[in-house]
Amino acid sequence: MKFQISALLDYRLPEPAYLMLQVEAASLPGEQHVARSRFDAGTPEHFARIAAPDGIGERIWLRCGGRLQARYSATVEVRRTGSAIEPLAQVPLHRLPAGAVQYLNESRYCPSNQLVPFAKAEFAGVEGGAKIAAMRDWIARHFTYAAGASDAATTAIDSFLARRGVCRDYAHVLVALARAADFPARVVSAYAPHVEPQDFHAVAEVFVGGGWHLVDPTGMASAAELVKIAAGRDAADISFLTAYGEAELVEQRVTVKAGN
């Protein structure tokens, strides 16, 4: 399936600042192909690209003064099928690949150890991918999607107790629950066509059955509709814009359309 993507980030910078952007669709052989891509940030004082974690995409370093006006557009073909995770087996801890082990541990926004008692009690008797699906479905039943219900300091525990949030909060809760049950799990930023309102989207990705599998606890997108940008321990690793200095939003716009 092909997707047409465009994004605008327009921010006012009271003082010159370093900015790290993660907005470009990742080129992932066998999973998604970037057929066309353009990024334009005008004439910043500094511009550099560096590798992002796990080889998923790139980060862009900018140093700008006065104004950031960054535009991105791309045509991306997603080739993953998004098969059901329920039949997949949980990988024993001692057989996990090195790259997955770090995602077993707590992180800034996903203090998973605090959810171990709940995960054991609520999902007892369910194994493997079926347990991840049960966690996804539990979140869907008990949570309310509410813009403005969280902020940059909200953790998975805050969202778990409030039973409300936006996509990053849903993803944080699922990742924390999965880690509490000894599944490596990470947060993925993505573009998706049916996100309302249109914006950068966040989902979970869980290591089960010997591979990584995307799971959207908001129910807005299937794995076959997600265009991956970046992956990390939690939202701190995948932020579309990290400002090392003050940045004031002027306008931000994301458009994703399915089709040629």
HELIX and SHEET records of a PDB file:
HELIX    1   1 PRO A   53  GLY A   55  5                                   3    
HELIX    2   2 LEU A   93  ARG A   95  5                                   3    
HELIX    3   3 ALA A   98  VAL A  101  1                                   4    
HELIX    4   4 GLN A  102  LEU A  104  5                                   3    
HELIX    5   5 SER A  112  LEU A  115  5                                   4    
HELIX    6   6 VAL A  116  GLU A  122  1                                   7    
HELIX    7   7 GLY A  128  HIS A  142  1                                  15    
HELIX    8   8 ALA A  156  ALA A  162  1                                   7    
HELIX    9   9 CYS A  167  ALA A  180  1                                  14    
HELIX   10  10 ALA A  223  GLU A  225  5                                   3    
HELIX   11  11 ALA A  235  ILE A  238  1                                   4    
SHEET    1   A 4 GLN A  32  ASP A  40  0                                        
SHEET    2   A 4 GLU A  58  VAL A  78 -1                                        
SHEET    3   A 4 LYS A   2  LEU A  21 -1                                        
SHEET    4   A 4 LEU A 241  TYR A 244 -1                                        
SHEET    1   B 4 GLN A  32  ASP A  40  0                                        
SHEET    2   B 4 GLU A  58  VAL A  78 -1                                        
SHEET    3   B 4 LYS A   2  LEU A  21 -1                                        
SHEET    4   B 4 GLU A 248  ALA A 258 -1                                        
SHEET    1   C 3 GLN A  32  ASP A  40  0                                        
SHEET    2   C 3 GLU A  58  VAL A  78 -1                                        
SHEET    3   C 3 HIS A  46  ALA A  51 -1                                        
SHEET    1   D 2 THR A 144  TYR A 145  0                                        
SHEET    2   D 2 ARG A 164  GLY A 165  1                                        
SHEET    1   E 4 GLY A 211  VAL A 215  0                                        
SHEET    2   E 4 HIS A 201  VAL A 208 -1                                        
SHEET    3   E 4 ALA A 185  TYR A 191 -1                                        
SHEET    4   E 4 VAL A 227  GLY A 232 -1                                        
END                                                                             
